[in-house]
Amino acid sequence: QVQLVESGGGLVQPGGSLRLSCAASGFVFSYYDMNWYRQGPGKERELVATIGATGDYTNYADSVKGRCTISRDNAKRTVYLEMNSLKPEDTAVYYCMTRRGTLGDHWGQGTQVTVSS
């Protein structure tokens, strides 16, 4: 059974930092790209960052470029999202996601990030 479990969210002041983690199980983690999405209050879910299966490439939404870093540790079956210079508009539930072709898309339960003073 595929499981993606996010952690690391919380309340942080503007300008602060957080590191999100997503622990994966139930599939061959090193075969698949991994993604972080977010959904803010009253907003559509948006793709934040993607990392290749071997970590060979990364892509970021313009809204987080230069402030966020996605990384992965295939030995630990974990993907990370380091977020710096956080803004109130970064407030959202952050989700880990992987697409396994015909085997379908898999999502975690999400972790809440709130940026507020």
Protein Blocks (a to p, Z undefined) as FASTA:
>chain_A
ZZdddehiacddehiacddddddehiafklpccddddddehiacddfbdcdfkopaccdd
fklgojaccdddfklopacdddehiafklgccddddddehjnopaddebjaddddZZ
